[in-house]
Amino acid sequence: MAAPLLLKGIPLLRLRLQRYNCLSARIVSSPCRPWCAAAEPTGHQDEVSSSEKSSVVLTVKDPPKYHRWDDPDYRKWKDKEEEMLRDIEPIILLVKEILHSSRYMDGERLTVADEETVVEKLLRHHPHSEDKIGCGFDCIMVDRHPQFRHSRCLFVVRTDGGWIDFSYQKCLRAYIRDKYPSHAERFIREHFKRGSG
């Protein structure tokens, strides 16, 4: 009597196993929210039988654009980016050393060599350099920012004794836009922190 009951249970077991497979396939490949934004389920799901739904394949609508070295446009960009980085790296290193090392105390004037470099490579490119210099240029000094006391920055000291800060990043962005107009915005977006103008 146990044997006929066991035989009667096999089709029921198969049906439960088939339903379990379909359910687990729907959970794994749920079309409601694909795991990848570019992935979508195939459009022929309504025509597919429930047993075939367990093997639904996700297709890629728009494959992600991974940069490849064999892509000539990407190589051109990387070469230009490298050239731009080599161009501005010396002045960035100098400014960071001026601002973040003990080389200069707060309120101290830059040496003649550092001052010439900062004026030539930075200040002259500032979008408002004439306003910064005002009545006349006396020197460049490093000091604490009046509002952000934890930040040190560069100041233009005018001939009348007044002084005003200037952003070296604004100077660099203006320099890059002037020298590399076709690549400037991408370079700035990728290499300068947001909110720094």
GIVENTA-V325418 format. One record per residue. N is the residue number from 1. RES is the residue in one small letter. PSI is psi in whole degrees, 0 to 359 (999 if undefined). OMEGA is omega in whole degrees, -180 to 180 (999 if undefined). NEAR is the number of other C-alpha atoms within 12 Angstrom. Layout:
n,res,psi,omega,near
N,RES,PSI,OMEGA,NEAR
N,RES,PSI,OMEGA,NEAR
This chain:
n,res,psi,omega,near
1,m,330,178,7
2,a,326,-179,8
3,a,313,179,9
4,p,324,178,9
5,l,320,179,11
6,l,317,179,12
7,l,323,179,13
8,k,331,-177,13
9,g,342,-176,14
10,i,311,178,14
11,p,323,178,13
12,l,320,177,14
13,l,317,178,14
14,r,317,-180,14
15,l,317,179,15
16,r,318,179,14
17,l,318,179,16
18,q,316,178,19
19,r,319,178,19
20,y,316,179,18
21,n,317,179,20
22,c,316,-180,23
23,l,314,-179,20
24,s,327,178,18
25,a,322,179,22
26,r,325,179,26
27,i,315,-178,19
28,v,317,-177,21
29,s,46,-177,26
30,s,123,179,25
31,p,351,-178,23
32,c,318,-178,14
33,r,92,180,16
34,p,149,-180,21
35,w,330,179,16
36,c,134,-177,19
37,a,333,-178,17
38,a,352,-176,16
39,a,139,174,22
40,e,150,177,24
41,p,157,180,27
42,t,154,-175,21
43,g,352,-176,16
44,h,27,-178,15
45,q,327,-178,22
46,d,330,-177,12
47,e,352,-175,12
48,v,138,179,15
49,s,164,-177,13
50,s,330,179,20
51,s,331,180,21
52,e,340,180,20
53,k,337,-180,30
54,s,345,179,25
55,s,35,178,23
56,v,134,-178,28
57,v,133,176,23
58,l,138,178,27
59,t,159,-180,19
60,v,118,-179,17
61,k,300,176,15
62,d,108,-178,12
63,p,142,-180,12
64,p,145,-180,12
65,k,98,175,9
66,y,135,-179,10
67,h,133,-179,14
68,r,141,-179,14
69,w,336,-180,13
70,d,356,174,11
71,d,118,-175,13
72,p,325,179,12
73,d,319,179,13
74,y,319,179,16
75,r,318,178,15
76,k,315,180,18
77,w,313,-179,22
78,k,322,177,22
79,d,316,180,17
80,k,319,178,23
81,e,316,179,27
82,e,318,178,17
83,e,316,-179,18
84,m,319,178,27
85,l,317,178,24
86,r,326,-179,14
87,d,315,-174,19
88,i,347,-176,28
89,e,315,-178,18
90,p,320,-179,19
91,i,325,177,28
92,i,315,179,25
93,l,319,179,20
94,l,313,-179,24
95,v,318,179,35
96,k,322,177,23
97,e,318,179,20
98,i,314,-174,31
99,l,327,-169,30
100,h,7,177,22
101,s,177,178,15
102,s,14,-180,13
103,r,324,178,18
104,y,138,174,25
105,m,163,176,18
106,d,134,179,25
107,g,2,-177,22
108,e,141,178,24
109,r,144,178,24
110,l,155,175,31
111,t,163,-178,18
112,v,315,-179,14
113,a,314,179,14
114,d,319,-180,27
115,e,316,179,30
116,e,318,179,19
117,t,315,-179,22
118,v,318,180,36
119,v,314,-177,33
120,e,315,-174,20
121,k,341,-176,29
122,l,292,-169,36
123,l,320,-178,37
124,r,342,179,28
125,h,353,-179,27
126,h,136,-179,31
127,p,336,-179,24
128,h,41,-175,19
129,s,323,180,27
130,e,320,177,18
131,d,323,-179,19
132,k,319,-179,31
133,i,325,175,29
134,g,237,-175,19
135,c,346,179,17
136,g,152,-176,18
137,f,128,176,26
138,d,306,-179,25
139,c,178,173,32
140,i,135,176,40
141,m,166,176,36
142,v,137,179,40
143,d,176,177,31
144,r,144,177,23
145,h,137,-177,22
146,p,327,-179,18
147,q,323,-177,11
148,f,84,-170,11
149,r,344,179,11
150,h,352,-178,13
151,s,135,173,18
152,r,145,178,31
153,c,174,-180,34
154,l,144,179,41
155,f,143,169,38
156,v,124,175,41
157,v,124,-177,29
158,r,165,-179,22
159,t,337,179,17
160,d,4,179,15
161,g,346,177,17
162,g,159,178,20
163,w,151,-176,30
164,i,141,-179,31
165,d,160,173,31
166,f,148,-177,35
167,s,120,177,32
168,y,333,178,39
169,q,322,175,31
170,k,320,178,28
171,c,315,-179,32
172,l,319,178,40
173,r,317,179,36
174,a,319,178,28
175,y,314,-179,28
176,i,317,179,33
177,r,326,-180,23
178,d,316,-174,17
179,k,327,-177,19
180,y,64,-172,24
181,p,324,-176,17
182,s,344,-179,16
183,h,357,-170,24
184,a,309,-173,25
185,e,319,178,21
186,r,317,180,20
187,f,314,180,27
188,i,317,180,28
189,r,322,-175,18
190,e,339,-172,15
191,h,353,179,21
192,f,141,-179,21
193,k,150,179,13
194,r,151,176,11
195,g,5,179,9
196,s,24,173,16
197,g,999,999,18
